[in-house]
């Protein structure tokens, strides 16, 4: 929240209402749907100047809606109150009252401020729907009614898992499109033989298409890991209340809340086998972050390769051409930089740093609860979304438009001393090394040097130095 917004909250003008909590009384703007707990949180946590992720807020609201219906079915919440809560939740989920969710994304209290912000907004809107004034909590109370059968300690992590599940689905879609673009390029470049390099030095020939197929393969593995992570996030502790023992939750509520929430949210949620474990341990989030880091590093390695292969273009490797996206310099005319791979690299750095934060926050949990899920969610959601955006821009603005410098690739291969590796089975390592040294010293093509050193017929030399044959993998052996 910026300074202007902060003054609007803490120096209200016009009509106000008085709300009280165990700390004391506070003035709340009459028009506000939030209440005393939210205002204290805004005052206490001016950390990032950014409110909670809207998807996280939406999932907390979905939990409140499902809880109201389950509590009504359990007979512990009046039907009219439950219906008003559900209607208020529906309005929020349709886009209303978004400006009333104002607590910072990083907050002390294990997410209590986030939970209470939702409880207060929903309660006050439900009151209006029932014909009462905001703040008249005798009829609909943020804790006694909206939060009935719940605790921050099961609502907040469940909402976090739901949000991560949803965002990971978008990341999967972005990575899938990138994989498809790489697959298309692998086919397009299948006939382009280039020089493979190990430790940046000439090695043996490889087809450019094979390189792009390898990029697709590693990202397909990332997709499989992400899908496994998504499934693990569907196991939640909702119903466990404070520490996982389900204290104050009605039996029918426990039975019904997850099926209702799962159906409404479209997420296959299941109750954790051990809700005490699920309440205090956050390894699902560290595992998810680790998968994201692995994916980010793989993307960054691909970006590094593309930067190297396109370097120059005349004084570097220059085997491929990246799409020109913008001027590369304010002083050097005509310079074009690999800006899309560069931004992918930077996203990888961000995700790796976020992974450290998430790991530290997970380790810092104590006894029956981890109080540091707010920063975990803040960094986890950022990692997921930035990775998705990076994959999108990588596919649209870079990979799909890459072209190959076919003639240049061929020329580099023909002059590379790395071709002598194919001669070892015939000439031996020592003789092949002598040929390589002579080719490097004179700059002559390998075939010419082989002819001079061995006197072999040209056709035999050509067969030994068949570039396509060098890149073909032998057929897999079928067991008997």
C-alpha positions as a Markdown table, in Angstrom:
| # | Residue | x | y | z |
|---|---|---|---|---|
| 1 | Unk | 0.0 | 0.0 | 0.0 |
| 2 | Unk | 1.5 | 3.4 | -0.9 |
| 3 | Unk | 1.6 | 6.4 | 1.4 |
| 4 | Unk | -1.6 | 7.9 | 0.1 |
| 5 | Unk | -3.5 | 4.7 | 0.6 |
| 6 | Unk | -2.0 | 4.3 | 4.1 |
| 7 | Unk | -3.2 | 7.8 | 5.1 |
| 8 | Unk | -6.6 | 7.0 | 3.8 |
| 9 | Unk | -6.7 | 4.0 | 6.1 |
| 10 | Unk | -5.2 | 5.5 | 9.2 |
| 11 | Unk | -6.5 | 9.1 | 9.0 |
| 12 | Unk | -10.1 | 8.4 | 7.9 |
| 13 | Unk | -12.2 | 11.4 | 7.0 |
| 14 | Unk | -16.0 | 11.4 | 7.2 |
| 15 | Unk | -18.0 | 8.7 | 8.9 |
| 16 | Unk | -16.4 | 5.9 | 10.8 |
| 17 | Unk | -17.4 | 3.0 | 12.9 |
| 18 | Unk | -15.7 | 1.7 | 16.0 |
| 19 | Unk | -14.4 | -1.9 | 16.0 |
| 20 | Unk | -12.8 | -3.7 | 18.9 |
| 21 | Unk | -10.4 | -6.6 | 19.4 |
| 22 | Unk | -8.4 | -7.9 | 22.3 |
| 23 | Unk | -5.8 | -5.1 | 21.7 |
| 24 | Unk | -8.4 | -2.3 | 21.9 |
| 25 | Unk | -10.7 | -0.1 | 19.8 |
| 26 | Unk | -10.0 | 1.4 | 16.4 |
| 27 | Unk | -11.8 | 3.6 | 14.0 |
| 28 | Unk | -12.7 | 2.0 | 10.7 |
| 29 | Unk | -14.0 | 4.0 | 7.7 |
| 30 | Unk | -17.7 | 3.5 | 7.5 |
| 31 | Unk | -17.5 | 2.5 | 3.8 |
| 32 | Unk | -14.9 | -0.2 | 4.4 |
| 33 | Unk | -15.8 | -3.8 | 4.3 |
| 34 | Unk | -12.6 | -4.8 | 6.2 |
| 35 | Unk | -12.3 | -4.3 | 9.9 |
| 36 | Unk | -10.1 | -4.0 | 12.9 |
| 37 | Unk | -7.9 | -7.0 | 12.2 |
| 38 | Unk | -7.2 | -5.9 | 8.7 |
| 39 | Unk | -6.3 | -2.3 | 9.7 |
| 40 | Unk | -3.9 | -3.5 | 12.4 |
| 41 | Unk | -2.2 | -5.8 | 9.8 |
| 42 | Unk | -1.8 | -2.9 | 7.3 |
| 43 | Unk | -0.2 | -0.8 | 10.1 |
| 44 | Unk | 2.0 | -3.7 | 11.3 |
| 45 | Unk | 3.2 | -5.0 | 7.9 |
| 46 | Unk | 4.1 | -2.3 | 5.4 |
| 47 | Unk | 6.6 | -4.6 | 3.8 |
| 48 | Unk | 6.3 | -5.0 | 0.0 |
| 49 | Unk | 3.6 | -2.4 | -0.8 |
| 50 | Unk | 1.8 | -5.3 | -2.6 |
| 51 | Unk | -1.4 | -7.0 | -1.5 |
| 52 | Unk | -1.8 | -10.7 | -1.5 |
| 53 | Unk | -1.8 | -12.5 | -4.8 |
| 54 | Unk | -5.4 | -12.3 | -6.2 |
| 55 | Unk | -5.5 | -16.0 | -6.8 |
| 56 | Unk | -4.6 | -16.7 | -3.2 |
| 57 | Unk | -7.3 | -14.3 | -2.0 |
| 58 | Unk | -9.8 | -16.0 | -4.4 |
| 59 | Unk | -9.0 | -19.4 | -3.0 |
| 60 | Unk | -9.4 | -18.2 | 0.6 |
| 61 | Unk | -12.8 | -16.9 | -0.4 |
| 62 | Unk | -13.6 | -20.3 | -2.1 |
| 63 | Unk | -12.8 | -22.0 | 1.2 |
| 64 | Unk | -15.1 | -19.7 | 3.1 |
| 65 | Unk | -17.9 | -20.4 | 0.7 |
| 66 | Unk | -17.5 | -24.2 | 0.9 |
| 67 | Unk | -17.2 | -24.0 | 4.7 |
| 68 | Unk | -20.5 | -22.0 | 5.0 |
| 69 | Unk | -22.3 | -24.7 | 3.0 |
| 70 | Unk | -20.7 | -27.6 | 4.9 |
| 71 | Unk | -21.5 | -25.9 | 8.2 |
| 72 | Unk | -25.1 | -25.4 | 7.2 |
| 73 | Unk | -25.4 | -29.1 | 6.2 |
| 74 | Unk | -23.9 | -29.9 | 9.6 |
| 75 | Unk | -26.6 | -27.8 | 11.3 |
| 76 | Unk | -24.1 | -25.6 | 13.1 |
| 77 | Unk | -24.7 | -22.5 | 10.9 |
| 78 | Unk | -28.1 | -20.9 | 10.3 |
| 79 | Unk | -29.2 | -21.4 | 6.7 |
| 80 | Unk | -29.9 | -17.7 | 6.1 |
| 81 | Unk | -26.4 | -16.8 | 7.4 |
| 82 | Unk | -24.8 | -19.5 | 5.3 |
| 83 | Unk | -26.6 | -18.3 | 2.2 |
| 84 | Unk | -25.6 | -14.6 | 2.8 |
| 85 | Unk | -22.0 | -15.7 | 3.3 |
| 86 | Unk | -22.1 | -17.7 | 0.0 |
| 87 | Unk | -23.6 | -14.8 | -1.9 |
| 88 | Unk | -20.9 | -12.5 | -0.5 |
| 89 | Unk | -18.2 | -14.9 | -1.6 |
| 90 | Unk | -19.8 | -15.2 | -5.0 |
| 91 | Unk | -19.7 | -11.4 | -5.4 |
| 92 | Unk | -16.0 | -11.3 | -4.5 |
| 93 | Unk | -15.2 | -14.1 | -6.8 |
| 94 | Unk | -16.9 | -12.3 | -9.6 |
| 95 | Unk | -14.6 | -9.3 | -9.1 |
| 96 | Unk | -16.4 | -7.2 | -6.5 |
| 97 | Unk | -14.7 | -5.7 | -3.4 |
| 98 | Unk | -11.1 | -6.5 | -4.7 |
| 99 | Unk | -9.9 | -3.2 | -3.3 |
| 100 | Unk | -10.9 | -4.3 | 0.2 |
| 101 | Unk | -8.2 | -7.0 | 0.4 |
| 102 | Unk | -5.4 | -4.8 | 1.5 |
| 103 | Unk | -3.0 | -6.7 | 3.8 |
| 104 | Unk | 0.6 | -7.1 | 2.6 |
| 105 | Unk | 1.6 | -10.4 | 0.9 |
| 106 | Unk | 4.4 | -10.8 | 3.5 |
| 107 | Unk | 3.0 | -10.7 | 7.1 |
| 108 | Unk | 3.6 | -12.0 | 10.5 |
| 109 | Unk | 1.2 | -14.4 | 12.1 |
| 110 | Unk | 1.3 | -17.3 | 9.7 |
| 111 | Unk | -1.4 | -15.8 | 7.5 |
| 112 | Unk | -3.9 | -14.8 | 10.2 |
| 113 | Unk | -4.1 | -11.3 | 8.7 |
| 114 | Unk | -4.9 | -12.7 | 5.3 |
| 115 | Unk | -7.6 | -15.0 | 6.7 |
| 116 | Unk | -9.1 | -12.3 | 8.8 |
| 117 | Unk | -9.1 | -9.8 | 5.9 |
| 118 | Unk | -11.3 | -12.3 | 4.1 |
| 119 | Unk | -13.4 | -13.1 | 7.1 |
| 120 | Unk | -14.2 | -9.4 | 7.7 |
| 121 | Unk | -14.9 | -8.5 | 4.1 |
| 122 | Unk | -17.2 | -11.4 | 3.7 |
| 123 | Unk | -19.0 | -10.9 | 7.0 |
| 124 | Unk | -19.7 | -7.2 | 6.3 |
| 125 | Unk | -21.0 | -7.8 | 2.8 |
| 126 | Unk | -23.1 | -10.7 | 4.2 |
| 127 | Unk | -24.5 | -8.3 | 6.8 |
| 128 | Unk | -25.5 | -5.8 | 4.1 |
| 129 | Unk | -27.2 | -8.6 | 2.1 |
| 130 | Unk | -29.2 | -9.5 | 5.2 |
| 131 | Unk | -30.2 | -5.9 | 5.7 |
| 132 | Unk | -27.8 | -5.0 | 8.5 |
| 133 | Unk | -25.1 | -2.4 | 8.9 |
| 134 | Unk | -21.4 | -3.2 | 8.4 |
| 135 | Unk | -19.9 | -4.0 | 11.8 |
| 136 | Unk | -23.1 | -5.4 | 13.3 |
| 137 | Unk | -21.3 | -8.6 | 14.0 |
| 138 | Unk | -24.0 | -10.0 | 16.3 |
| 139 | Unk | -25.8 | -11.2 | 13.1 |
| 140 | Unk | -22.8 | -12.3 | 11.0 |
| 141 | Unk | -19.4 | -12.5 | 12.8 |
| 142 | Unk | -16.1 | -12.8 | 11.0 |
| 143 | Unk | -14.9 | -15.5 | 13.5 |
| 144 | Unk | -18.0 | -17.1 | 14.8 |
| 145 | Unk | -19.7 | -17.5 | 11.4 |
| 146 | Unk | -17.4 | -16.9 | 8.4 |
| 147 | Unk | -14.5 | -18.7 | 10.1 |
| 148 | Unk | -16.6 | -21.4 | 11.7 |
| 149 | Unk | -14.9 | -24.8 | 11.9 |
| 150 | Unk | -11.7 | -23.3 | 10.5 |
| 151 | Unk | -8.3 | -21.9 | 11.6 |
| 152 | Unk | -5.9 | -19.8 | 9.7 |
| 153 | Unk | -3.6 | -22.9 | 10.1 |
| 154 | Unk | -5.7 | -25.0 | 7.8 |
| 155 | Unk | -7.3 | -22.3 | 5.6 |
| 156 | Unk | -4.2 | -20.5 | 4.6 |
| 157 | Unk | -2.0 | -23.5 | 3.6 |
| 158 | Unk | -4.9 | -25.1 | 1.7 |
| 159 | Unk | -5.4 | -21.8 | -0.2 |
| 160 | Unk | -1.7 | -21.7 | -0.9 |
| 161 | Unk | -1.7 | -25.3 | -2.3 |
| 162 | Unk | -4.7 | -24.5 | -4.5 |
| 163 | Unk | -3.1 | -21.4 | -5.8 |
| 164 | Unk | 0.2 | -23.1 | -6.6 |
| 165 | Unk | -1.8 | -25.9 | -8.3 |
| 166 | Unk | -3.6 | -23.4 | -10.5 |
| 167 | Unk | -0.5 | -21.4 | -11.4 |
| 168 | Unk | 1.5 | -24.5 | -12.2 |
| 169 | Unk | -1.2 | -25.5 | -14.7 |
| 170 | Unk | -0.5 | -22.2 | -16.5 |
| 171 | Unk | 3.2 | -22.9 | -16.4 |
| 172 | Unk | 2.7 | -26.4 | -17.9 |
| 173 | Unk | 0.8 | -24.8 | -20.8 |
| 174 | Unk | 3.6 | -22.3 | -21.4 |
| 175 | Unk | 6.3 | -25.0 | -21.3 |
| 176 | Unk | 4.2 | -27.2 | -23.5 |
| 177 | Unk | 4.1 | -24.5 | -26.2 |
| 178 | Unk | 7.9 | -24.0 | -25.9 |
| 179 | Unk | 8.5 | -27.8 | -26.2 |
| 180 | Unk | 6.4 | -27.8 | -29.4 |
| 181 | Unk | 8.4 | -24.9 | -30.8 |
| 182 | Unk | 11.6 | -26.8 | -30.1 |
| 183 | Unk | 10.2 | -29.9 | -31.7 |
| 184 | Unk | 9.4 | -27.9 | -34.9 |
| 185 | Unk | 12.9 | -26.5 | -35.0 |
| 186 | Unk | 14.4 | -30.0 | -34.4 |
| 187 | Unk | 12.7 | -31.2 | -37.5 |
| 188 | Unk | 13.5 | -28.1 | -39.5 |
| 189 | Unk | 17.2 | -28.3 | -38.6 |
| 190 | Unk | 17.6 | -32.1 | -38.9 |
| 191 | Unk | 19.7 | -31.8 | -42.1 |
| 192 | Unk | 22.1 | -29.1 | -40.6 |
| 193 | Unk | 25.4 | -30.7 | -39.5 |
| 194 | Unk | 27.3 | -28.5 | -37.2 |
| 195 | Unk | 30.3 | -28.9 | -34.9 |
| 196 | Unk | 29.6 | -30.2 | -31.5 |
| 197 | Unk | 31.6 | -28.6 | -28.7 |
| 198 | Unk | 32.6 | -29.8 | -25.3 |
| 199 | Unk | 34.2 | -27.3 | -22.8 |
| 200 | Unk | 33.7 | -24.8 | -25.7 |
| 201 | Unk | 36.2 | -26.6 | -27.9 |
| 202 | Unk | 35.5 | -28.5 | -31.1 |
| 203 | Unk | 34.4 | -32.1 | -30.3 |
| 204 | Unk | 32.5 | -34.1 | -33.0 |
| 205 | Unk | 29.8 | -33.3 | -35.4 |
| 206 | Unk | 26.1 | -33.1 | -34.4 |
| 207 | Unk | 23.0 | -32.1 | -36.2 |
| 208 | Unk | 21.5 | -28.8 | -35.1 |
| 209 | Unk | 18.2 | -30.6 | -35.1 |
| 210 | Unk | 19.6 | -33.1 | -32.5 |
| 211 | Unk | 20.5 | -30.2 | -30.3 |
| 212 | Unk | 17.0 | -28.8 | -30.4 |
| 213 | Unk | 15.5 | -32.2 | -29.8 |
| 214 | Unk | 17.7 | -32.5 | -26.7 |
| 215 | Unk | 16.3 | -29.1 | -25.5 |
| 216 | Unk | 12.8 | -30.4 | -25.9 |
| 217 | Unk | 13.7 | -33.6 | -24.0 |
| 218 | Unk | 14.9 | -31.9 | -20.9 |
| 219 | Unk | 11.9 | -29.7 | -20.8 |
| 220 | Unk | 9.6 | -32.7 | -21.2 |
| 221 | Unk | 11.2 | -34.1 | -18.0 |
| 222 | Unk | 10.5 | -30.8 | -16.3 |
| 223 | Unk | 6.9 | -31.0 | -17.3 |
| 224 | Unk | 6.6 | -34.5 | -15.8 |
| 225 | Unk | 8.2 | -33.3 | -12.6 |
| 226 | Unk | 5.8 | -30.3 | -12.4 |
| 227 | Unk | 2.8 | -32.6 | -13.0 |
| 228 | Unk | 3.9 | -34.8 | -10.1 |
| 229 | Unk | 4.3 | -31.7 | -7.9 |
| 230 | Unk | 0.8 | -30.5 | -8.8 |
| 231 | Unk | -0.7 | -33.8 | -7.7 |
| 232 | Unk | 1.1 | -33.7 | -4.4 |
| 233 | Unk | -0.2 | -30.2 | -3.7 |
| 234 | Unk | -3.8 | -31.5 | -3.9 |
| 235 | Unk | -3.4 | -33.2 | -0.5 |
| 236 | Unk | -4.5 | -30.6 | 2.0 |
| 237 | Unk | -5.1 | -30.1 | 5.8 |
| 238 | Unk | -8.4 | -28.3 | 5.6 |
| 239 | Unk | -10.5 | -29.5 | 8.5 |
| 240 | Unk | -7.5 | -29.9 | 10.8 |
| 241 | Unk | -8.1 | -26.4 | 12.3 |
| 242 | Unk | -5.3 | -25.2 | 14.6 |
| 243 | Unk | -2.8 | -28.0 | 14.7 |
| 244 | Unk | -4.4 | -30.9 | 12.7 |
| 245 | Unk | -6.6 | -32.4 | 15.4 |
| 246 | Unk | -9.8 | -30.9 | 14.0 |
| 247 | Unk | -10.7 | -29.2 | 17.3 |
| 248 | Unk | -14.1 | -27.3 | 16.9 |
| 249 | Unk | -14.9 | -28.7 | 13.5 |
| 250 | Unk | -18.2 | -30.5 | 13.3 |
| 251 | Unk | -18.1 | -34.1 | 12.0 |
| 252 | Unk | -20.4 | -33.5 | 9.1 |
| 253 | Unk | -18.4 | -30.4 | 8.2 |
| 254 | Unk | -15.2 | -32.5 | 8.1 |
| 255 | Unk | -16.9 | -35.0 | 5.8 |
| 256 | Unk | -18.4 | -32.4 | 3.4 |
| 257 | Unk | -16.1 | -29.3 | 3.2 |
| 258 | Unk | -13.5 | -30.9 | 0.9 |
| 259 | Unk | -15.9 | -32.5 | -1.6 |
| 260 | Unk | -17.8 | -29.1 | -1.8 |
| 261 | Unk | -14.6 | -27.1 | -2.2 |
| 262 | Unk | -13.1 | -29.5 | -4.7 |
| 263 | Unk | -16.2 | -29.5 | -6.9 |
| 264 | Unk | -16.5 | -25.7 | -6.8 |
| 265 | Unk | -12.8 | -25.0 | -7.5 |
| 266 | Unk | -12.3 | -27.8 | -10.0 |
| 267 | Unk | -9.3 | -29.1 | -8.1 |
| 268 | Unk | -9.0 | -32.8 | -7.1 |
| 269 | Unk | -8.4 | -32.1 | -3.4 |
| 270 | Unk | -8.0 | -34.8 | -0.9 |
| 271 | Unk | -7.5 | -34.8 | 2.9 |
| 272 | Unk | -4.0 | -35.4 | 4.2 |
| 273 | Unk | -3.6 | -38.8 | 5.8 |
| 274 | Unk | -1.9 | -37.2 | 8.8 |
| 275 | Unk | -3.3 | -33.7 | 9.3 |
| 276 | Unk | -0.9 | -32.9 | 12.1 |
| 277 | Unk | 2.0 | -33.6 | 9.8 |
| 278 | Unk | 0.3 | -31.6 | 7.0 |
| 279 | Unk | -0.2 | -28.6 | 9.3 |
| 280 | Unk | 3.3 | -28.3 | 10.6 |
| 281 | Unk | 5.4 | -29.4 | 7.6 |
| 282 | Unk | 5.9 | -27.5 | 4.4 |
| 283 | Unk | 8.0 | -29.9 | 2.3 |
| 284 | Unk | 5.4 | -29.9 | -0.5 |
| 285 | Unk | 6.3 | -26.2 | -1.1 |
| 286 | Unk | 10.1 | -26.8 | -0.9 |
| 287 | Unk | 9.7 | -29.7 | -3.3 |
| 288 | Unk | 7.7 | -27.5 | -5.7 |
| 289 | Unk | 10.3 | -24.8 | -5.5 |
| 290 | Unk | 13.0 | -27.3 | -6.2 |
| 291 | Unk | 11.2 | -28.5 | -9.3 |
| 292 | Unk | 10.9 | -24.9 | -10.4 |
| 293 | Unk | 14.6 | -24.3 | -9.8 |
| 294 | Unk | 15.5 | -27.3 | -11.9 |
| 295 | Unk | 13.3 | -26.1 | -14.7 |
| 296 | Unk | 14.7 | -22.6 | -14.5 |
| 297 | Unk | 18.3 | -23.9 | -14.7 |
| 298 | Unk | 17.4 | -26.0 | -17.7 |
| 299 | Unk | 15.8 | -23.0 | -19.4 |
| 300 | Unk | 18.9 | -20.9 | -18.6 |
| 301 | Unk | 21.2 | -23.5 | -20.0 |
| 302 | Unk | 19.3 | -23.5 | -23.3 |
| 303 | Unk | 19.4 | -19.7 | -23.3 |
| 304 | Unk | 23.2 | -19.9 | -22.8 |
| 305 | Unk | 23.5 | -22.2 | -25.7 |
| 306 | Unk | 21.5 | -20.0 | -28.0 |
| 307 | Unk | 23.5 | -16.9 | -27.0 |
| 308 | Unk | 26.8 | -18.8 | -27.8 |
| 309 | Unk | 25.5 | -20.3 | -31.1 |
| 310 | Unk | 24.3 | -16.9 | -32.3 |
| 311 | Unk | 27.4 | -15.0 | -31.1 |
| 312 | Unk | 29.2 | -12.6 | -33.4 |
| 313 | Unk | 27.5 | -12.7 | -35.8 |
| 314 | Unk | 30.7 | -12.5 | -37.9 |
| 315 | Unk | 33.4 | -12.8 | -35.2 |
| 316 | Unk | 31.7 | -15.4 | -33.0 |
| 317 | Unk | 30.2 | -18.8 | -33.6 |
| 318 | Unk | 27.4 | -17.5 | -35.7 |
| 319 | Unk | 25.8 | -20.8 | -36.5 |
| 320 | Unk | 22.2 | -19.6 | -35.8 |
| 321 | Unk | 20.4 | -16.3 | -36.1 |
| 322 | Unk | 18.0 | -15.2 | -33.3 |
| 323 | Unk | 15.1 | -12.9 | -34.2 |
| 324 | Unk | 16.0 | -9.3 | -33.9 |
| 325 | Unk | 13.8 | -7.9 | -31.2 |
| 326 | Unk | 15.2 | -4.4 | -30.5 |
| 327 | Unk | 18.3 | -2.2 | -30.9 |
| 328 | Unk | 21.1 | -3.5 | -28.8 |
| 329 | Unk | 23.0 | -0.4 | -28.1 |
| 330 | Unk | 22.6 | 3.3 | -27.6 |
| 331 | Unk | 26.1 | 3.9 | -29.1 |
| 332 | Unk | 26.9 | 1.1 | -31.5 |
| 333 | Unk | 24.7 | 1.3 | -34.7 |
| 334 | Unk | 23.1 | -1.9 | -36.0 |
| 335 | Unk | 24.0 | -4.0 | -32.9 |
| 336 | Unk | 21.4 | -6.6 | -32.0 |
| 337 | Unk | 21.7 | -8.4 | -28.6 |
| 338 | Unk | 20.2 | -11.7 | -27.5 |
| 339 | Unk | 17.7 | -10.0 | -25.2 |
| 340 | Unk | 15.2 | -12.8 | -24.9 |
| 341 | Unk | 17.7 | -15.4 | -23.8 |
| 342 | Unk | 19.1 | -12.8 | -21.4 |
| 343 | Unk | 15.8 | -12.3 | -19.7 |
| 344 | Unk | 15.3 | -16.1 | -19.4 |
| 345 | Unk | 18.7 | -16.2 | -17.7 |
| 346 | Unk | 17.6 | -13.5 | -15.3 |
| 347 | Unk | 14.4 | -15.3 | -14.4 |
| 348 | Unk | 16.5 | -18.4 | -13.6 |
| 349 | Unk | 18.6 | -16.3 | -11.2 |
| 350 | Unk | 15.4 | -15.0 | -9.6 |
| 351 | Unk | 13.9 | -18.5 | -9.2 |
| 352 | Unk | 17.1 | -19.9 | -7.7 |
| 353 | Unk | 17.2 | -17.0 | -5.2 |
| 354 | Unk | 13.5 | -17.6 | -4.3 |
| 355 | Unk | 14.3 | -21.3 | -3.8 |
| 356 | Unk | 16.8 | -20.3 | -1.1 |
| 357 | Unk | 14.2 | -18.1 | 0.6 |
| 358 | Unk | 11.6 | -20.9 | 0.5 |
| 359 | Unk | 14.1 | -23.4 | 1.9 |
| 360 | Unk | 15.0 | -21.2 | 4.8 |
| 361 | Unk | 11.4 | -20.4 | 5.6 |
| 362 | Unk | 10.5 | -24.1 | 5.5 |
| 363 | Unk | 13.3 | -25.0 | 7.8 |
| 364 | Unk | 12.3 | -22.3 | 10.3 |
| 365 | Unk | 9.0 | -24.0 | 11.2 |
| 366 | Unk | 8.7 | -24.9 | 14.9 |
| 367 | Unk | 6.7 | -27.5 | 16.6 |
| 368 | Unk | 3.0 | -27.7 | 15.4 |
| 369 | Unk | 3.1 | -24.8 | 12.8 |
| 370 | Unk | 5.3 | -23.1 | 10.3 |
| 371 | Unk | 4.7 | -19.3 | 10.7 |
| 372 | Unk | 6.6 | -18.4 | 7.5 |
| 373 | Unk | 4.2 | -19.6 | 4.8 |
| 374 | Unk | 3.5 | -15.9 | 3.7 |
| 375 | Unk | 7.0 | -15.4 | 2.4 |
| 376 | Unk | 7.0 | -19.0 | 0.9 |
| 377 | Unk | 3.8 | -18.3 | -1.0 |
| 378 | Unk | 5.1 | -14.8 | -2.1 |
| 379 | Unk | 8.3 | -16.3 | -3.6 |
| 380 | Unk | 6.7 | -19.5 | -4.9 |
| 381 | Unk | 4.0 | -17.8 | -6.8 |
| 382 | Unk | 6.5 | -15.3 | -8.2 |
| 383 | Unk | 8.7 | -18.1 | -9.4 |
| 384 | Unk | 5.9 | -19.9 | -11.1 |
| 385 | Unk | 4.5 | -16.9 | -12.9 |
| 386 | Unk | 7.9 | -15.5 | -13.9 |
| 387 | Unk | 8.9 | -18.9 | -15.3 |
| 388 | Unk | 5.6 | -19.1 | -17.3 |
| 389 | Unk | 6.2 | -15.6 | -18.7 |
| 390 | Unk | 9.8 | -16.5 | -19.5 |
| 391 | Unk | 8.7 | -19.6 | -21.4 |
| 392 | Unk | 6.1 | -17.7 | -23.3 |
| 393 | Unk | 8.5 | -15.0 | -24.4 |
| 394 | Unk | 11.2 | -17.5 | -25.2 |
| 395 | Unk | 8.8 | -19.4 | -27.5 |
| 396 | Unk | 7.1 | -16.5 | -29.2 |
| 397 | Unk | 10.0 | -14.0 | -29.5 |
| 398 | Unk | 13.0 | -16.3 | -29.9 |
| 399 | Unk | 12.8 | -20.0 | -30.5 |
| 400 | Unk | 10.0 | -19.9 | -33.1 |
| 401 | Unk | 12.0 | -17.4 | -35.2 |
| 402 | Unk | 15.5 | -19.0 | -35.1 |
| 403 | Unk | 17.2 | -19.6 | -38.4 |
| 404 | Unk | 20.3 | -21.6 | -39.2 |
| 405 | Unk | 23.4 | -20.4 | -41.0 |
| 406 | Unk | 23.6 | -23.7 | -43.0 |
| 407 | Unk | 26.6 | -22.9 | -45.1 |
| 408 | Unk | 28.6 | -21.5 | -42.3 |
| 409 | Unk | 27.8 | -24.5 | -40.1 |
| 410 | Unk | 29.1 | -26.8 | -42.9 |
| 411 | Unk | 32.2 | -24.8 | -43.4 |
| 412 | Unk | 33.1 | -24.8 | -39.7 |
| 413 | Unk | 32.7 | -28.6 | -39.6 |
| 414 | Unk | 34.8 | -29.3 | -42.6 |
| 415 | Unk | 37.7 | -27.3 | -41.2 |
| 416 | Unk | 37.4 | -28.6 | -37.7 |
| 417 | Unk | 40.1 | -30.8 | -36.4 |
| 418 | Unk | 37.4 | -32.6 | -34.4 |
| 419 | Unk | 36.7 | -34.7 | -37.5 |
| 420 | Unk | 39.8 | -36.8 | -36.9 |
| 421 | Unk | 37.9 | -38.6 | -34.1 |
| 422 | Unk | 36.1 | -40.6 | -36.7 |
| 423 | Unk | 39.5 | -41.8 | -38.1 |
| 424 | Unk | 40.7 | -43.4 | -34.8 |
| 425 | Unk | 39.2 | -46.8 | -35.5 |
| 426 | Unk | 41.1 | -47.0 | -38.8 |
| 427 | Unk | 44.3 | -45.0 | -38.3 |
| 428 | Unk | 44.7 | -45.1 | -34.5 |
| 429 | Unk | 44.7 | -42.3 | -31.9 |
| 430 | Unk | 48.4 | -41.3 | -32.5 |
| 431 | Unk | 48.2 | -40.9 | -36.3 |
| 432 | Unk | 44.8 | -39.2 | -36.0 |
| 433 | Unk | 46.3 | -36.7 | -33.5 |
| 434 | Unk | 49.1 | -35.9 | -35.9 |
| 435 | Unk | 46.6 | -35.2 | -38.7 |
| 436 | Unk | 44.7 | -32.9 | -36.3 |
| 437 | Unk | 47.8 | -30.9 | -35.4 |
| 438 | Unk | 48.7 | -30.5 | -39.1 |
| 439 | Unk | 45.2 | -29.3 | -40.0 |
| 440 | Unk | 45.3 | -26.8 | -37.2 |
| 441 | Unk | 48.8 | -25.6 | -38.2 |
| 442 | Unk | 48.0 | -25.2 | -41.9 |
| 443 | Unk | 44.3 | -24.4 | -41.9 |
| 444 | Unk | 43.8 | -27.0 | -44.6 |
| 445 | Unk | 40.6 | -29.1 | -44.6 |
| 446 | Unk | 40.9 | -32.4 | -42.7 |
| 447 | Unk | 40.2 | -34.5 | -45.9 |
| 448 | Unk | 43.2 | -32.9 | -47.6 |
| 449 | Unk | 45.5 | -33.6 | -44.7 |
| 450 | Unk | 44.3 | -37.2 | -44.4 |
| 451 | Unk | 45.0 | -37.7 | -48.1 |
| 452 | Unk | 48.5 | -36.3 | -47.8 |
| 453 | Unk | 49.3 | -38.4 | -44.6 |
| 454 | Unk | 47.8 | -41.7 | -45.7 |
| 455 | Unk | 47.5 | -41.8 | -49.4 |
| 456 | Unk | 44.1 | -43.5 | -49.0 |
| 457 | Unk | 41.7 | -43.3 | -52.0 |
| 458 | Unk | 39.5 | -40.2 | -52.0 |
| 459 | Unk | 36.3 | -42.4 | -51.8 |
| 460 | Unk | 37.5 | -44.2 | -48.7 |
| 461 | Unk | 38.4 | -40.9 | -47.0 |
| 462 | Unk | 35.0 | -39.5 | -47.9 |
| 463 | Unk | 33.3 | -42.5 | -46.4 |
| 464 | Unk | 35.3 | -42.1 | -43.2 |
| 465 | Unk | 34.4 | -38.4 | -43.0 |
| 466 | Unk | 30.7 | -38.8 | -43.9 |
| 467 | Unk | 29.3 | -36.0 | -41.7 |
| 468 | Unk | 25.7 | -37.4 | -41.5 |
| 469 | Unk | 27.0 | -40.8 | -40.6 |
| 470 | Unk | 29.0 | -39.4 | -37.7 |
| 471 | Unk | 25.8 | -38.0 | -36.2 |
| 472 | Unk | 23.7 | -41.2 | -36.5 |
| 473 | Unk | 23.2 | -43.1 | -33.4 |
| 474 | Unk | 23.4 | -46.9 | -33.7 |
| 475 | Unk | 20.0 | -48.7 | -33.4 |
| 476 | Unk | 19.1 | -49.8 | -29.9 |
| 477 | Unk | 19.8 | -53.5 | -29.1 |
| 478 | Unk | 16.7 | -55.5 | -28.6 |
| 479 | Unk | 17.1 | -58.1 | -25.8 |
| 480 | Unk | 16.3 | -61.7 | -26.8 |
